Amino acid sequence: MKTRKLGNDLTVSAVGLGCMGMSFAYGASDEAESVRTLNRAVELGVTFFDTAEVYGPFTNEALVGKVLKPFRDHLVIATKFGFKIDTSQQGAAAIAGVDSRPEHVRAVAEASLKRLGIETIDLFYQHRVDPNVPIEETVGVMAELVREGKVRALGLSEAGSATIRRAHAVHPIAALQSEYSLWTRDPEEDVLATCRELGIGFVPYSPLGRGFLTGAIKTEDLAADDFRRQVPRFQAENFDANAALVATLEQLAAEKGVTAAQLALAWVLSQGDDIVPIPGARKLHHLEQNAAAADIVLSPAELEQLGKAIPAGQVAGKRYSDASLAMTNL
């Protein structure tokens, strides 16, 4: 597996593994299959694993920590803080707002370290910007955790350019994690340029459009507790229009002898060596396909063709509900 750098201090596999779906958001999961997938990821050379306290909540960190413990020394494990969590609820219903008060950040760090069974969090992200807490205060306590050896590097998620600059002025930010794919091009407006100016790595989550770009989602018939039911792009008025775009992607992939998912990932990887996508995978064959995408080379002509197949701004529907969008680009 090829490697890339995030900021100055983190060297990671070119393709990471987003672990959220093993415990959260996409309906029922098979823990035994998740364990096999995590172990296989290590075999394939994946060294970058992404989790968060809110996934479950809490159960995903415990799963990731347990399975990856034997390989800890050569892995980069990222987790996140920033939500208020209603412990009487499970899944997305447990999210009860944001909270990046310094005392909360510190409490989450300590709890995550215990669940993960590690002494240092390699990359600690603010999951969403808290408009009620100055970013300087939040990053200030994050920097204290670095000095104490509890955290190695700092990250933000779905932050806007102004917030990124203010955060970076307090302590170097190693990575920004935000949604980015062929069908979500928002970071190209200014955030990517800001990250590059400051030397911050970029970590796209949902680089496969929450599974839509794989071509495997043929109907709106998702599990009752699958959060994509609330995402406008997956709903009736938009589903067919987006499926037509993906059909073109599938055709181009077939011509190149790869899967639609691999082609979509190769496009993301081709946008810069400072970009490290973290596609989710709950099954071995999905993981193996994603890892292989790191070796796909796209010509300028192919990149142009893909850009025309799924043009920026042409996807039908918003990428999140209005309530979720309100927590992004702050």
Secondary structure, DSSP 8 states (H G I E B T S, - for coil): --EEEETTTEEEESS-EE-GGGTSSBS---HHHHHHHHHHHHHTT--EEE--TTTTTTHHHHHHHHHHGGGGGG-EEEEEE-EEE-TT--GGGGEEEE---HHHHHHHHHHHHHHHT-S-EEEEEESS--TTS-HHHHHHHHHHHHHTTSEEEEEEES--HHHHHHHHHHS-EEEEEEE-BTTB-GGGGTHHHHHHHHT-EEEEESTTGGGGGGT---SS---TTBGGGGSGGGSHHHHHHHHHHHHHHHHHHHHHTS-HHHHHHHHHHTT-TTB----B-SSHHHHHHHHHGGG----HHHHHHHHHHS-TT-SSS-SS-HHHHTTS--
